[in-house]
Amino acid sequence: MNQVSLGKIGLKVSAMGLGCMGMSDFYGPANEKESIQVIRHALDLGMNFIDTADMYGPFKNEILVGKAIKGRRQEVVLATKFGNQRTEDGKFLGINGRPEYVKKCCDASLQRLGVETIDLYYQHRVDPTVPIEETVGAMADLVRAGKVRYLGLSEAAAKTIRRAHHTHPISALQSEYSLWTRDPEDEILSTVRELGIGFVAYSPLGRGFLTGRFKSPEDFAQDDYRRNHPRFQGENFYKNLDLVKHIEALAQKKKATLAQVALAWVRAQGEDIVPIFGVRSIARLEENIGALKISLTDQELKEIDQLIPKGATSGPRYAAQAMQAVNR
């Protein structure tokens, strides 16, 4: 798989990455054994960029990833995150960017992952009560200590990114970006490109909605958090379903799946953009990796833009409380 540079200080990753959150949390029941097989098969196929976070599980996902990469550490560019505090039973406690917490989280993640160094360490959400310079300063200490190689931010505003990058070079910004969430186009993409920061697009398939697999809100397990997501509820669901149907004809013409077209669209937005998708089966993994063989012409991109224009999605991308955690 082709490699892509994230930032200008040496970090290189596969052209697409594997997000592991759904293997432990939020999207209903998952099978640990199968999830480990998926991660290892991704490595077999040359996908070396593996993404997790301490809050997923909580804490269980890092342990799962650690098991999956045991004995194959040199094949992996390992990314994890800190900042969203949760208790063992899953209760959210808020955002924490205090320097002492940063270092405590890093040590705990290293232990759960069973590694000596984290390749890319993100602040998962920006703590509005702590100056970003203090948080990134603590993250920079981890680099100097050899515990972390490169630094990243997630869902940070342009001004925050600039301040953070001035404190220590930031290699990657991870934010939601897909056909139905195009907010980064307003200011974020131009900012990271100006500063030489790579962009990692999470939820490039709209939390699975853009795959066309879901036809009703009842298609989700009872403990799947998407049941409570604004875009997956009531009238919003069916309006968004109509948007997805618009690109079915194009997918058929390309002899591709909807997921492959959606991923190809994200990749077509710039060589500095790396989408990370979540899957829990080898079949879905191989389907999504097939997007690397899909090339969209300028005319096809224009057609998609007309069918699903920016802002066409019905409903906010998070519920109100979660949106408050997005740095703006």
N, C-alpha and C positions, 0 to 999 in steps of 0.2 A: 504494500500500500504506500502511496506517495506520502512524503513527509512535508509538513508545513511549519514555518517558523512562527512562533508566538513571541512577539516582542523582538527587540534587537540585541539581546544580550546572550543569545545562544540556545534558548529552549526550542526544541523541535518535537513535533508530535505527528501522529498519523492524521491523514486528511479528515477522518471522522473519529469520534471517540465514543466510548460506552459509558453512559450514566447508569449507576447501579442502585439509585434510590429505591425504585419500585421492587427490587428484589427483597427488601426488608420492611418497607413501610408505605403507607398512603394509598396504594393501589390494590388493596385486597390481598387474599392469600397468595403466597409464593412458596416454591419448593427450593430449599437451600441447595440440595444436591444438584438439581437442574441448573440453578443459578450459577453455581461454581463451574459447571460444564460449559455454560454460555461464556463466562469470562475467559476460560481457558481456550475455547474455540475461537474467540475473538483474537486472542494472542496468536493462535495458529494461523489465522488469516492475515496477520500483519497489523492488526489494530492494537496499538500499544498504549493509547491514551485512555486510562481508566479513572473514572471520577466517582468520588464518594464524599461523605461528610460525617462529622461526629453525631449530628442530630438525627441521621437516618437510622431508624430502629426503635428508639435512639440507641446509638452505640453499636448495635448489632451488625450494621452494614459494613463498618470498617473491619470487624472481626471476620465477616464472610469474605470480603475482598482479600484480607490477609491470608486466609486459607487458600483462596483460589490462585494467588500469585506465588505461594510458597515454592521455592525451588526455581522460580522463573523471574526473579526480581530484575535481572538485567534486561529483560524484554519489555519492561513496563515503564511508562511515564505516569507516575502515580500522583493524582491530585486529590486533596481533601480540604475540608473547610472547618472553620470555627466561627462562633459568634452568636448562633441561635442556641440559647440555653434551654435544655429540656431535662426533666427528671427521668429516672429509670423507667417509670411507668408512662412516660410520654407527655407529661404535662409541660406546656410551654411557660418558661419563666421570663422571657424577654430577650433582648439583645445585649451582649456584653462585649465591649471592645477595650476593657481596661488592660494595661500592659501585663500585669501579673496573671490575669486570666488567659491571655494569649499564650503565654509560655506554659502554663499549666495544661491547657488544651493540647498543645503540640506534643508534650511529653506523653499524655494519655493516648493520643492518636498513634504515635509511634509504637507504643506498646501493643495496642489493639491490632494494628496492621502488621506487626512483627517485622518492622524494618528499622534501619538506622537513620534514614533520610527520607523526607517527603520531597518529591520533585517540584510540585507546585502547590503552595499553601495559600488558600483564599480566605479573606474575611467574607463570611457568608452574607452578612448584612451589616451596614454601617451603623454604629452606635451613635445616635445624635447627642449623647451626653458626654462623649469623649472625643477630644480633637483628633482628627484622622492622623495627624502627625505623631501623636503618642502611640496610637495603635500600630501604625506602620513602622514606627521606630522600634517597637518591641518585636515586630515581625522581622525587621532587619537584623536585630540581635540574633535571631534564630538562624539567619543565613550565615552570619559571622561565626556562629557556634557549630556550623556544619549540620544542623538538624533539618534545614530547609534549603533547597537550591534556588527556587524562583518564587516571586510573590505575585498574588492576584487579588482582585476585588470582585465582588458580585453585586449587581444591581446598585452601583454607585452612580451618583450624578456627575456631570461634567466637571463642575468646580471641585468636587471631592477628589475626582481622579487626578486633576492637575496638582492639587496639594499633596496627595499621596505620592505621586510620581516624583515630585520635587524632593520628597523626604528620602525615598529609595526607589530605584527603577522598578516599575510594575511591568510584568511580562504579559499578563492577560487580564481581561475583564470578561466575566461571565454574566450574561444577562439573557432574558427570554427574547427569542427572535424567531419568527416563523411567518408563514403566509397570513396568519390571523393575529399576530402580534408584531407590529412593525415600528413600535415606539423608538427603538434605537436609531432609526433613520433621521429623527428630528435633530439630534445634537450629538449623541454618544458616538456613533460611528466616525463622524468627522473628527471628533476629539481624540479618540484612540489612534486614529490614523496619523493625525498630526504629531502625536507624541511617540509613535512607533510601538504601540501596544497591540497585541493580538486580541482578537475577539472570539469568545467561545459562546456559541448559541445553544442555550439549553431549551428544552421543550420544542425542538424544531418541527415536531409533528403535532403540536397543539395538545400535548398530553394524550396523544393517541387519537384525538378527534379527526385529524387530517388523514388518517389511514382509511376512513370510510367503514371501519369495522362496526361502529356503534350506530344503531338506528333508533334507539329509544333510551331515555334516562334509566329505564329499568334494566338495561344491559350491564349495569355495573353492580358489583358485589355490595352487600349492605354496608361493609366497612371501608368501601372505596371512597376516598375523600372527594372525588369528582362529583359525587351525588350532591355535594353542597357547594360546588363551584358555580359561580354565576353563569358562566357560558354553557354549562351543562344542564341548566334548569329550565323547565317550562318552555315558554315561547322562544327564549334565547336558543335553546337546543335546536329547535326545528328551523329557525332562521339560519343558524350556522350550518345545519345539515344541508340546506339549499345551496350554500356557498361551496361546500365540498363537492356536491353533485356537479357543479359547473365545470370542474376540471376532470371529470371522469372520461369525457370524450377524448381529451388530450392524452390522458394516460393510456387509453386504449390504442390511440394512434401511435404512441411511442412504444407500444407493447411493454408497458411498465405498469407498476402498481401505483395507487395514489400516494402511498408512503414514499416511493422512489421519486416521484415527481416533486413532492413537497421538499424532500431533502436536496434534490438537484437544484431546486429554486434557491434554497438558502446558500448552497455552495456557489451558485452563479452570482451572488451579490458581492463576491470578492474573494481573492485567494487568501486573504488574511483572516477569513472567517472559518472556524471549525465547528461544525454542528456535533453535539453529543446527544445521542438518543438512548432511550431505555427500552430494553426487551427482556423477556424472561424465557425465551425459547430459542433454540438454535435455528429453527426455521425462520423466525422473524429477524434474527441477526443476519442471516444470509440474504434475506429479502432486502433489508435496509442497506447492507453493504453493496448490493446491486445498483444502488443509486449512483455509485462512482462511475458506472458505465453509461449513465444517462446524461446526455448533453442537450441543453435547451438552447434553441436558436434565439436571436434577438426578437424575431417575430413571435415566437412562442412565449417568450418572457413578457412581451407587450400584451399578448392575448390573456395571459394569466393575470396581469395587472388590471386589465379591463374587467375580467370575471370576478376577481377578488381584490378590489382596490383597497388601498390603505384606509383603515378606519371602518371597513365594512362589517367587521365582526360585531355580533350582538352581545352586549354584556361586558363588564370590566374583567380584566385578566386575573384579578384576585378578588376575594371578598374584602370588605372594607378594612377589617382589622389587619389582614395580611398586607394590603396595599400601604398601610401606614408604616410598614417596615421597609418599604422601598425608598431609598434615598433620592430625594428630588429637590 
